[in-house]
Amino acid sequence: MTVSNTSSRTAGVAARMRAILALDSPVAGTALAIFQYFVVSVSFLGCLGPALVFTALVGWQSTHLAIWLGAAALLPLAPATYALLRSTRRLLAERGEARAGRLFWSSFASGCRTLAWVAIAASAVVLLLAYDFALFGRSDAMLLFVAASGAGSLAFFIAVSVLAAAAKDVPGAVALATAAATVIARRPHVVLSWLLLTGSGAAALALPVVGPPLALFLPALLGVGIHVCNDALRLPLIDETRHTP
């Protein structure tokens, strides 16, 4: 009797372990979703390769060459942000079955074509602010102006990427810029949540132990965080902002 009870308990434990470790189990689905977050984050960091190389080899210098190289190194940022937001939206919906890495690179390729004006505009803003800082950096008023302009520009370019990622067909430059400005004017609290998320992520990277490993997952987490904020705060997307009442 004791032997049969022991064998039945062993069989029950083995069955539960097989259910937990099965390929369609919640544990396997969670592990696959975590891997998808890793793939998306590493893909985003790969797009920032020129900026990372510039930071490691040149860094900030108040010279013409360094300022122009730094601005040019940020050209992939806009299409990479667009691709990040598209792939993380699918991650939220499909989790481990999202194939988010493939979607990221196809979106990055299309973003390089449709959002080229955003990339050029972002680099131009960085170039202008870098020259202002290099020439008048000792002035407290100029430092405040550069910080405020940088935050406002970042909010605008995130809004453009969010709206472009939500649209089935990316609209033209004028329509997309107008829609982004409308969103910023009507939903400043949503824009503030984007800036807080971005600032918190940048601060987390500076932590001594957890910062470098976190970088391998942080971009995807920030993209998901932006979508969660947009959904929770009911951000109007591109189709709602094309025609204002």
Summary of the structure (lengths in Angstrom):
residues: 245
radius of gyration: 22.4
end to end distance: 78.5
largest distance: 88.5
contacts: 737
relative contact order: 0.11
helix: 82%
strand: 0%
